[in-house]
């Protein structure tokens, strides 16, 4: 279940309309193999709550040293404001 999206910029975002808060993450756009997104619902028998996960999946090479930076940003208001905040700090990478 899913769709492949070839990212042009290294960020993902979520927005809670009830609380009017957003979450934005920024990461290097080139290393991830793909961006995994999971959304949970209270009807899930294993976890009875709403949540979402954004996970950039990166290759891990054995017997090597690798660094991957992942910035998190929480902000009141919509996710576009959070993306702008990270962009203003030069934390969003592009292809």
Secondary structure, 3 states (H helix, E strand, C coil): CCCCCCCCECEEEEEECCCCEEEEEEECCCCEEEEEEEEECCCCCCCCCCEEEEEEEECCCCCCCCCCCEEEEEEECCHHHHHHHHHHCCCCCEC
